[in-house]
Amino acid sequence: MASTQLNIPLPAPLKIANIAADWKRFRSQWSNYVKAAKLDREQKDCQAAIFLACVGSEAYEIYTTMELKAADKDDPDKLID
């Protein structure tokens, strides 16, 4: 993947303490990461998996409780919404 070759740092994991401000920060860092790493060239399911790996354990735990359609779990845009 391009990010490894370019040593682009991953976004810092999402913290849940101040969810509104922390989500704004994470979403901005994620958007920059997608552009810099050219992640948008990857398949949607790969993008979603990388997003879930970056979001951090606290947010991932919340994600596991959400009722999402199977197709939405593989779509980073749906995960962000």
C-alpha positions as CSV (number, residue, x, y, z in Angstrom):
1,M,0.0,0.0,0.0
2,A,1.2,3.5,-0.7
3,S,1.0,4.7,2.9
4,T,3.7,2.2,4.0
5,Q,6.0,3.3,1.2
6,L,5.5,7.0,2.0
7,N,5.5,6.6,5.8
8,I,2.2,8.4,6.1
9,P,1.1,8.2,9.8
10,L,-2.3,6.8,10.5
11,P,-4.9,9.0,12.1
12,A,-4.8,9.0,15.9
13,P,-7.6,6.7,17.3
14,L,-10.9,8.2,18.0
15,K,-11.3,9.1,21.7
16,I,-14.8,9.0,23.2
17,A,-14.3,11.6,26.0
18,N,-15.5,14.6,24.0
19,I,-17.2,12.8,21.2
20,A,-18.2,15.8,19.0
21,A,-14.8,17.4,19.0
22,D,-12.9,14.1,18.9
23,W,-15.1,12.9,15.9
24,K,-14.4,16.2,14.1
25,R,-10.7,15.7,14.6
26,F,-10.7,12.1,13.6
27,R,-12.8,12.6,10.5
28,S,-10.5,15.4,9.3
29,Q,-7.4,13.3,9.9
30,W,-9.1,10.3,8.2
31,S,-9.9,12.5,5.2
32,N,-6.3,13.7,4.9
33,Y,-5.0,10.2,5.3
34,V,-7.3,8.9,2.5
35,K,-6.0,11.6,0.2
36,A,-2.3,11.3,1.1
37,A,-2.3,7.5,1.0
38,K,-4.4,7.4,-2.1
39,L,-6.7,5.0,-0.3
40,D,-9.6,6.0,-2.5
41,R,-8.0,3.8,-5.2
42,E,-8.6,0.7,-3.0
43,Q,-11.7,-1.4,-3.0
44,K,-14.5,-0.1,-0.7
45,D,-14.2,-3.1,1.6
46,C,-10.5,-2.6,2.0
47,Q,-11.1,1.1,2.8
48,A,-13.7,0.1,5.4
49,A,-11.4,-2.4,7.0
50,I,-8.6,0.2,7.3
51,F,-11.1,2.7,8.7
52,L,-12.2,0.3,11.4
53,A,-8.5,-0.6,12.2
54,C,-7.7,3.1,12.6
55,V,-10.8,4.2,14.6
56,G,-9.5,2.7,17.8
57,S,-10.8,0.1,20.3
58,E,-13.3,2.4,22.0
59,A,-15.1,3.4,18.8
60,Y,-14.7,-0.1,17.4
61,E,-16.5,-1.5,20.4
62,I,-19.4,0.9,19.7
63,Y,-19.4,-0.1,16.0
64,T,-19.9,-3.8,17.0
65,T,-23.1,-2.9,18.7
66,M,-24.6,-1.1,15.7
67,E,-27.1,-2.8,13.5
68,L,-25.8,-2.2,10.0
69,K,-26.8,-3.9,6.7
70,A,-24.0,-6.3,5.5
71,A,-23.3,-4.1,2.5
72,D,-22.9,-1.0,4.7
73,K,-20.2,-2.7,6.8
74,D,-18.0,-2.7,3.7
75,D,-18.6,0.9,2.7
76,P,-16.5,3.5,4.5
77,D,-18.9,6.3,3.6
78,K,-21.7,4.4,5.4
79,L,-19.5,3.8,8.4
80,I,-18.7,7.5,8.6
81,D,-22.3,8.5,8.3
